[in-house]
Amino acid sequence: MRFLTLILFLLVAGFGTLFAVLNAAPVLFDYYLGQGEIPLSLLLVIVLASGVLLGVLSALPLILSLRIRLRKAEKKAVE
């Protein structure tokens, strides 16, 4: 299993490096307080990470409430 994880990690790292090299062109990024020039690959990684973070934050209340319900059900089953 560790070998498979290592192979998967190396593949993702390799594709990530290739992606960064192929998308190294600077792009103009406008935001509320100004603008800046950053590499396209960095901008895409930032946008992807922001989407993942927002997805996790939006699912967090449901996950926490389900964990609380599970603990109550387990406590009730033990009694």
Biopython code that builds the backbone (N, CA, C, O; Angstrom):
import numpy as np
from Bio.PDB.StructureBuilder import StructureBuilder

atoms = [
    (1, "MET", "N", (0.830, -1.197, 0.000)),
    (1, "MET", "CA", (0.000, 0.000, 0.000)),
    (1, "MET", "C", (0.872, 1.258, 0.000)),
    (1, "MET", "O", (0.559, 2.237, -0.678)),
    (2, "ARG", "N", (1.973, 1.226, 0.767)),
    (2, "ARG", "CA", (2.863, 2.389, 0.795)),
    (2, "ARG", "C", (3.472, 2.640, -0.576)),
    (2, "ARG", "O", (3.646, 3.787, -0.987)),
    (3, "PHE", "N", (3.793, 1.561, -1.278)),
    (3, "PHE", "CA", (4.376, 1.702, -2.602)),
    (3, "PHE", "C", (3.397, 2.381, -3.549)),
    (3, "PHE", "O", (3.786, 3.256, -4.323)),
    (4, "LEU", "N", (2.140, 1.987, -3.492)),
    (4, "LEU", "CA", (1.112, 2.592, -4.332)),
    (4, "LEU", "C", (0.933, 4.070, -3.994)),
    (4, "LEU", "O", (0.765, 4.898, -4.889)),
    (5, "THR", "N", (0.968, 4.398, -2.707)),
    (5, "THR", "CA", (0.857, 5.792, -2.283)),
    (5, "THR", "C", (2.039, 6.602, -2.791)),
    (5, "THR", "O", (1.869, 7.733, -3.244)),
    (6, "LEU", "N", (3.234, 6.031, -2.719)),
    (6, "LEU", "CA", (4.426, 6.715, -3.210)),
    (6, "LEU", "C", (4.339, 6.959, -4.711)),
    (6, "LEU", "O", (4.659, 8.051, -5.182)),
    (7, "ILE", "N", (3.912, 5.961, -5.455)),
    (7, "ILE", "CA", (3.766, 6.107, -6.908)),
    (7, "ILE", "C", (2.734, 7.184, -7.230)),
    (7, "ILE", "O", (2.965, 8.023, -8.101)),
    (8, "LEU", "N", (1.605, 7.167, -6.537)),
    (8, "LEU", "CA", (0.567, 8.173, -6.763)),
    (8, "LEU", "C", (1.083, 9.569, -6.434)),
    (8, "LEU", "O", (0.825, 10.514, -7.179)),
    (9, "PHE", "N", (1.808, 9.707, -5.328)),
    (9, "PHE", "CA", (2.378, 11.000, -4.947)),
    (9, "PHE", "C", (3.360, 11.501, -6.006)),
    (9, "PHE", "O", (3.335, 12.676, -6.370)),
    (10, "LEU", "N", (4.220, 10.614, -6.497)),
    (10, "LEU", "CA", (5.188, 11.012, -7.519)),
    (10, "LEU", "C", (4.501, 11.414, -8.818)),
    (10, "LEU", "O", (4.937, 12.352, -9.484)),
    (11, "LEU", "N", (3.436, 10.715, -9.183)),
    (11, "LEU", "CA", (2.686, 11.087, -10.389)),
    (11, "LEU", "C", (2.050, 12.466, -10.244)),
    (11, "LEU", "O", (2.131, 13.290, -11.155)),
    (12, "VAL", "N", (1.423, 12.714, -9.110)),
    (12, "VAL", "CA", (0.787, 14.013, -8.881)),
    (12, "VAL", "C", (1.837, 15.118, -8.857)),
    (12, "VAL", "O", (1.624, 16.187, -9.430)),
    (13, "ALA", "N", (2.965, 14.870, -8.201)),
    (13, "ALA", "CA", (4.035, 15.866, -8.154)),
    (13, "ALA", "C", (4.596, 16.125, -9.549)),
    (13, "ALA", "O", (4.874, 17.270, -9.907)),
    (14, "GLY", "N", (4.761, 15.071, -10.329)),
    (14, "GLY", "CA", (5.264, 15.232, -11.692)),
    (14, "GLY", "C", (4.310, 16.019, -12.569)),
    (14, "GLY", "O", (4.728, 16.921, -13.295)),
    (15, "PHE", "N", (3.027, 15.681, -12.504)),
    (15, "PHE", "CA", (2.042, 16.424, -13.292)),
    (15, "PHE", "C", (1.924, 17.867, -12.808)),
    (15, "PHE", "O", (1.726, 18.777, -13.613)),
    (16, "GLY", "N", (2.043, 18.079, -11.506)),
    (16, "GLY", "CA", (2.004, 19.438, -10.970)),
    (16, "GLY", "C", (3.166, 20.272, -11.461)),
    (16, "GLY", "O", (2.995, 21.439, -11.813)),
    (17, "THR", "N", (4.349, 19.678, -11.485)),
    (17, "THR", "CA", (5.527, 20.383, -11.991)),
    (17, "THR", "C", (5.377, 20.681, -13.475)),
    (17, "THR", "O", (5.671, 21.790, -13.922)),
    (18, "LEU", "N", (4.925, 19.707, -14.230)),
    (18, "LEU", "CA", (4.706, 19.911, -15.661)),
    (18, "LEU", "C", (3.668, 21.002, -15.904)),
    (18, "LEU", "O", (3.841, 21.839, -16.791)),
    (19, "PHE", "N", (2.609, 20.997, -15.132)),
    (19, "PHE", "CA", (1.569, 22.018, -15.237)),
    (19, "PHE", "C", (2.143, 23.402, -14.962)),
    (19, "PHE", "O", (1.844, 24.356, -15.681)),
    (20, "ALA", "N", (2.968, 23.515, -13.921)),
    (20, "ALA", "CA", (3.552, 24.808, -13.562)),
    (20, "ALA", "C", (4.501, 25.309, -14.644)),
    (20, "ALA", "O", (4.541, 26.505, -14.931)),
    (21, "VAL", "N", (5.260, 24.405, -15.241)),
    (21, "VAL", "CA", (6.207, 24.810, -16.283)),
    (21, "VAL", "C", (5.468, 25.249, -17.543)),
    (21, "VAL", "O", (5.849, 26.235, -18.174)),
    (22, "LEU", "N", (4.417, 24.524, -17.910)),
    (22, "LEU", "CA", (3.686, 24.849, -19.134)),
    (22, "LEU", "C", (2.808, 26.089, -18.990)),
    (22, "LEU", "O", (2.431, 26.692, -19.995)),
    (23, "ASN", "N", (2.476, 26.477, -17.764)),
    (23, "ASN", "CA", (1.613, 27.637, -17.534)),
    (23, "ASN", "C", (2.334, 28.723, -16.746)),
    (23, "ASN", "O", (1.767, 29.313, -15.827)),
    (24, "ALA", "N", (3.578, 28.981, -17.107)),
    (24, "ALA", "CA", (4.393, 29.951, -16.373)),
    (24, "ALA", "C", (4.197, 31.378, -16.878)),
    (24, "ALA", "O", (4.782, 32.306, -16.320)),
    (25, "ALA", "N", (3.402, 31.572, -17.904)),
    (25, "ALA", "CA", (3.210, 32.919, -18.452)),
    (25, "ALA", "C", (2.536, 33.817, -17.420)),
    (25, "ALA", "O", (1.565, 33.412, -16.780)),
    (26, "PRO", "N", (3.048, 35.032, -17.257)),
    (26, "PRO", "CA", (2.423, 35.946, -16.288)),
    (26, "PRO", "C", (1.088, 36.480, -16.816)),
    (26, "PRO", "O", (0.942, 36.767, -18.004)),
    (27, "VAL", "N", (0.134, 36.603, -15.916)),
    (27, "VAL", "CA", (-1.163, 37.175, -16.260)),
    (27, "VAL", "C", (-1.446, 38.323, -15.307)),
    (27, "VAL", "O", (-0.974, 38.337, -14.170)),
    (28, "LEU", "N", (-2.217, 39.278, -15.782)),
    (28, "LEU", "CA", (-2.591, 40.424, -14.967)),
    (28, "LEU", "C", (-3.803, 40.042, -14.129)),
    (28, "LEU", "O", (-4.824, 39.612, -14.665)),
    (29, "PHE", "N", (-3.690, 40.195, -12.834)),
    (29, "PHE", "CA", (-4.753, 39.832, -11.901)),
    (29, "PHE", "C", (-5.265, 41.104, -11.246)),
    (29, "PHE", "O", (-4.533, 41.777, -10.520)),
    (30, "ASP", "N", (-6.533, 41.431, -11.507)),
    (30, "ASP", "CA", (-7.158, 42.617, -10.921)),
    (30, "ASP", "C", (-7.945, 42.208, -9.689)),
    (30, "ASP", "O", (-8.745, 41.273, -9.742)),
    (31, "TYR", "N", (-7.724, 42.898, -8.589)),
    (31, "TYR", "CA", (-8.493, 42.689, -7.372)),
    (31, "TYR", "C", (-8.931, 44.048, -6.859)),
    (31, "TYR", "O", (-8.581, 45.073, -7.445)),
    (32, "TYR", "N", (-9.689, 44.072, -5.776)),
    (32, "TYR", "CA", (-10.334, 45.303, -5.326)),
    (32, "TYR", "C", (-9.357, 46.430, -5.019)),
    (32, "TYR", "O", (-9.656, 47.591, -5.301)),
    (33, "LEU", "N", (-8.225, 46.123, -4.461)),
    (33, "LEU", "CA", (-7.306, 47.170, -4.028)),
    (33, "LEU", "C", (-6.220, 47.494, -5.040)),
    (33, "LEU", "O", (-5.415, 48.395, -4.806)),
    (34, "GLY", "N", (-6.178, 46.797, -6.133)),
    (34, "GLY", "CA", (-5.153, 47.067, -7.137)),
    (34, "GLY", "C", (-5.073, 45.948, -8.144)),
    (34, "GLY", "O", (-6.054, 45.260, -8.426)),
    (35, "GLN", "N", (-3.884, 45.785, -8.676)),
    (35, "GLN", "CA", (-3.669, 44.718, -9.637)),
    (35, "GLN", "C", (-2.230, 44.238, -9.532)),
    (35, "GLN", "O", (-1.354, 44.952, -9.044)),
    (36, "GLY", "N", (-2.008, 43.039, -9.990)),
    (36, "GLY", "CA", (-0.667, 42.479, -9.951)),
    (36, "GLY", "C", (-0.485, 41.458, -11.047)),
    (36, "GLY", "O", (-1.454, 40.942, -11.604)),
    (37, "GLU", "N", (0.765, 41.171, -11.349)),
    (37, "GLU", "CA", (1.084, 40.188, -12.368)),
    (37, "GLU", "C", (1.653, 38.957, -11.672)),
    (37, "GLU", "O", (2.669, 39.039, -10.981)),
    (38, "ILE", "N", (0.994, 37.817, -11.859)),
    (38, "ILE", "CA", (1.463, 36.569, -11.261)),
    (38, "ILE", "C", (1.398, 35.464, -12.316)),
    (38, "ILE", "O", (0.646, 35.578, -13.283)),
    (39, "PRO", "N", (2.176, 34.404, -12.138)),
    (39, "PRO", "CA", (2.128, 33.295, -13.102)),
    (39, "PRO", "C", (0.743, 32.633, -13.123)),
    (39, "PRO", "O", (0.084, 32.507, -12.090)),
    (40, "LEU", "N", (0.328, 32.223, -14.295)),
    (40, "LEU", "CA", (-0.984, 31.599, -14.463)),
    (40, "LEU", "C", (-1.121, 30.352, -13.597)),
    (40, "LEU", "O", (-2.178, 30.126, -13.007)),
    (41, "SER", "N", (-0.077, 29.544, -13.512)),
    (41, "SER", "CA", (-0.162, 28.319, -12.709)),
    (41, "SER", "C", (-0.409, 28.638, -11.242)),
    (41, "SER", "O", (-1.184, 27.943, -10.585)),
    (42, "LEU", "N", (0.235, 29.676, -10.716)),
    (42, "LEU", "CA", (0.020, 30.064, -9.323)),
    (42, "LEU", "C", (-1.406, 30.563, -9.115)),
    (42, "LEU", "O", (-2.039, 30.240, -8.110)),
    (43, "LEU", "N", (-1.907, 31.342, -10.054)),
    (43, "LEU", "CA", (-3.283, 31.833, -9.959)),
    (43, "LEU", "C", (-4.280, 30.676, -9.952)),
    (43, "LEU", "O", (-5.235, 30.685, -9.175)),
    (44, "LEU", "N", (-4.065, 29.689, -10.804)),
    (44, "LEU", "CA", (-4.970, 28.539, -10.858)),
    (44, "LEU", "C", (-4.907, 27.718, -9.574)),
    (44, "LEU", "O", (-5.935, 27.229, -9.105)),
    (45, "VAL", "N", (-3.725, 27.561, -9.003)),
    (45, "VAL", "CA", (-3.593, 26.825, -7.745)),
    (45, "VAL", "C", (-4.300, 27.575, -6.623)),
    (45, "VAL", "O", (-4.967, 26.958, -5.792)),
    (46, "ILE", "N", (-4.163, 28.896, -6.590)),
    (46, "ILE", "CA", (-4.832, 29.700, -5.564)),
    (46, "ILE", "C", (-6.345, 29.583, -5.687)),
    (46, "ILE", "O", (-7.039, 29.428, -4.682)),
    (47, "VAL", "N", (-6.856, 29.655, -6.898)),
    (47, "VAL", "CA", (-8.299, 29.548, -7.114)),
    (47, "VAL", "C", (-8.801, 28.152, -6.733)),
    (47, "VAL", "O", (-9.859, 28.024, -6.116)),
    (48, "LEU", "N", (-8.059, 27.118, -7.093)),
    (48, "LEU", "CA", (-8.448, 25.750, -6.734)),
    (48, "LEU", "C", (-8.446, 25.561, -5.219)),
    (48, "LEU", "O", (-9.380, 24.983, -4.662)),
    (49, "ALA", "N", (-7.408, 26.044, -4.557)),
    (49, "ALA", "CA", (-7.329, 25.913, -3.100)),
    (49, "ALA", "C", (-8.456, 26.686, -2.421)),
    (49, "ALA", "O", (-9.008, 26.226, -1.422)),
    (50, "SER", "N", (-8.799, 27.855, -2.955)),
    (50, "SER", "CA", (-9.909, 28.632, -2.391)),
    (50, "SER", "C", (-11.225, 27.878, -2.534)),
    (50, "SER", "O", (-12.044, 27.883, -1.614)),
    (51, "GLY", "N", (-11.433, 27.237, -3.665)),
    (51, "GLY", "CA", (-12.646, 26.453, -3.872)),
    (51, "GLY", "C", (-12.734, 25.267, -2.931)),
    (51, "GLY", "O", (-13.804, 24.968, -2.399)),
    (52, "VAL", "N", (-11.612, 24.588, -2.724)),
    (52, "VAL", "CA", (-11.588, 23.455, -1.789)),
    (52, "VAL", "C", (-11.887, 23.941, -0.381)),
    (52, "VAL", "O", (-12.669, 23.320, 0.338)),
    (53, "LEU", "N", (-11.270, 25.050, 0.019)),
    (53, "LEU", "CA", (-11.494, 25.598, 1.355)),
    (53, "LEU", "C", (-12.953, 25.995, 1.558)),
    (53, "LEU", "O", (-13.531, 25.706, 2.606)),
    (54, "LEU", "N", (-13.550, 26.650, 0.573)),
    (54, "LEU", "CA", (-14.965, 27.023, 0.680)),
    (54, "LEU", "C", (-15.864, 25.790, 0.735)),
    (54, "LEU", "O", (-16.858, 25.782, 1.461)),
    (55, "GLY", "N", (-15.526, 24.758, -0.020)),
    (55, "GLY", "CA", (-16.304, 23.521, 0.022)),
    (55, "GLY", "C", (-16.244, 22.849, 1.378)),
    (55, "GLY", "O", (-17.260, 22.380, 1.890)),
    (56, "VAL", "N", (-15.056, 22.799, 1.962)),
    (56, "VAL", "CA", (-14.902, 22.196, 3.290)),
    (56, "VAL", "C", (-15.651, 23.014, 4.329)),
    (56, "VAL", "O", (-16.343, 22.456, 5.180)),
    (57, "LEU", "N", (-15.517, 24.330, 4.265)),
    (57, "LEU", "CA", (-16.207, 25.186, 5.232)),
    (57, "LEU", "C", (-17.723, 25.084, 5.109)),
    (57, "LEU", "O", (-18.430, 25.163, 6.113)),
    (58, "SER", "N", (-18.228, 24.911, 3.896)),
    (58, "SER", "CA", (-19.676, 24.795, 3.734)),
    (58, "SER", "C", (-20.194, 23.439, 4.217)),
    (58, "SER", "O", (-21.350, 23.335, 4.629)),
    (59, "ALA", "N", (-19.358, 22.405, 4.173)),
    (59, "ALA", "CA", (-19.775, 21.079, 4.630)),
    (59, "ALA", "C", (-19.552, 20.881, 6.124)),
    (59, "ALA", "O", (-20.101, 19.945, 6.705)),
    (60, "LEU", "N", (-18.770, 21.731, 6.749)),
    (60, "LEU", "CA", (-18.408, 21.562, 8.153)),
    (60, "LEU", "C", (-19.596, 21.527, 9.107)),
    (60, "LEU", "O", (-19.615, 20.666, 9.986)),
    (61, "PRO", "N", (-20.589, 22.408, 8.990)),
    (61, "PRO", "CA", (-21.730, 22.325, 9.916)),
    (61, "PRO", "C", (-22.465, 20.985, 9.838)),
    (61, "PRO", "O", (-22.860, 20.437, 10.867)),
    (62, "LEU", "N", (-22.648, 20.466, 8.650)),
    (62, "LEU", "CA", (-23.316, 19.173, 8.497)),
    (62, "LEU", "C", (-22.486, 18.055, 9.117)),
    (62, "LEU", "O", (-23.026, 17.196, 9.815)),
    (63, "ILE", "N", (-21.200, 18.061, 8.872)),
    (63, "ILE", "CA", (-20.327, 17.022, 9.421)),
    (63, "ILE", "C", (-20.336, 17.062, 10.941)),
    (63, "ILE", "O", (-20.431, 16.021, 11.590)),
    (64, "LEU", "N", (-20.238, 18.254, 11.510)),
    (64, "LEU", "CA", (-20.231, 18.374, 12.968)),
    (64, "LEU", "C", (-21.551, 17.925, 13.581)),
    (64, "LEU", "O", (-21.558, 17.247, 14.608)),
    (65, "SER", "N", (-22.660, 18.294, 12.965)),
    (65, "SER", "CA", (-23.952, 17.868, 13.512)),
    (65, "SER", "C", (-24.121, 16.355, 13.415)),
    (65, "SER", "O", (-24.693, 15.740, 14.316)),
    (66, "LEU", "N", (-23.640, 15.754, 12.350)),
    (66, "LEU", "CA", (-23.720, 14.297, 12.224)),
    (66, "LEU", "C", (-22.833, 13.596, 13.251)),
    (66, "LEU", "O", (-23.204, 12.544, 13.771)),
    (67, "ARG", "N", (-21.677, 14.163, 13.544)),
    (67, "ARG", "CA", (-20.815, 13.571, 14.574)),
    (67, "ARG", "C", (-21.471, 13.647, 15.945)),
    (67, "ARG", "O", (-21.381, 12.705, 16.731)),
    (68, "ILE", "N", (-22.128, 14.759, 16.233)),
    (68, "ILE", "CA", (-22.826, 14.896, 17.515)),
    (68, "ILE", "C", (-23.944, 13.866, 17.609)),
    (68, "ILE", "O", (-24.107, 13.224, 18.646)),
    (69, "ARG", "N", (-24.715, 13.703, 16.535)),
    (69, "ARG", "CA", (-25.788, 12.706, 16.534)),
    (69, "ARG", "C", (-25.235, 11.298, 16.707)),
    (69, "ARG", "O", (-25.837, 10.473, 17.393)),
    (70, "LEU", "N", (-24.090, 11.022, 16.086)),
    (70, "LEU", "CA", (-23.474, 9.701, 16.209)),
    (70, "LEU", "C", (-23.032, 9.443, 17.642)),
    (70, "LEU", "O", (-23.257, 8.353, 18.167)),
    (71, "ARG", "N", (-22.412, 10.417, 18.278)),
    (71, "ARG", "CA", (-21.990, 10.245, 19.674)),
    (71, "ARG", "C", (-23.183, 9.991, 20.584)),
    (71, "ARG", "O", (-23.124, 9.135, 21.466)),
    (72, "LYS", "N", (-24.271, 10.736, 20.370)),
    (72, "LYS", "CA", (-25.473, 10.535, 21.186)),
    (72, "LYS", "C", (-26.042, 9.140, 20.969)),
    (72, "LYS", "O", (-26.457, 8.479, 21.922)),
    (73, "ALA", "N", (-26.063, 8.692, 19.716)),
    (73, "ALA", "CA", (-26.596, 7.360, 19.417)),
    (73, "ALA", "C", (-25.709, 6.269, 20.010)),
    (73, "ALA", "O", (-26.214, 5.269, 20.520)),
    (74, "GLU", "N", (-24.392, 6.454, 19.949)),
    (74, "GLU", "CA", (-23.490, 5.469, 20.542)),
    (74, "GLU", "C", (-23.647, 5.428, 22.056)),
    (74, "GLU", "O", (-23.637, 4.353, 22.655)),
    (75, "LYS", "N", (-23.790, 6.590, 22.671)),
    (75, "LYS", "CA", (-23.965, 6.649, 24.120)),
    (75, "LYS", "C", (-25.278, 5.976, 24.522)),
    (75, "LYS", "O", (-25.342, 5.281, 25.536)),
    (76, "LYS", "N", (-26.324, 6.187, 23.718)),
    (76, "LYS", "CA", (-27.623, 5.581, 24.003)),
    (76, "LYS", "C", (-27.562, 4.062, 23.812)),
    (76, "LYS", "O", (-28.208, 3.323, 24.555)),
    (77, "ALA", "N", (-26.803, 3.594, 22.834)),
    (77, "ALA", "CA", (-26.700, 2.161, 22.572)),
    (77, "ALA", "C", (-25.937, 1.442, 23.678)),
    (77, "ALA", "O", (-26.203, 0.270, 23.947)),
    (78, "VAL", "N", (-25.002, 2.117, 24.315)),
    (78, "VAL", "CA", (-24.226, 1.509, 25.398)),
    (78, "VAL", "C", (-25.085, 1.342, 26.638)),
    (78, "VAL", "O", (-24.915, 0.368, 27.372)),
    (79, "GLU", "N", (-25.988, 2.250, 26.886)),
    (79, "GLU", "CA", (-26.842, 2.214, 28.087)),
    (79, "GLU", "C", (-27.857, 1.127, 28.051)),
    (79, "GLU", "O", (-28.638, 0.980, 28.991)),
]
sb = StructureBuilder()
sb.init_structure("model")
sb.init_model(0)
sb.init_chain("A")
sb.init_seg("    ")
for serial, (resi, resn, name, xyz) in enumerate(atoms, 1):
    if name == "N":
        sb.init_residue(resn, " ", resi, " ")
    sb.init_atom(name, np.array(xyz, "f"), 0.0, 1.0, " ", f" {name:<3s}", serial, name[0])
structure = sb.get_structure()
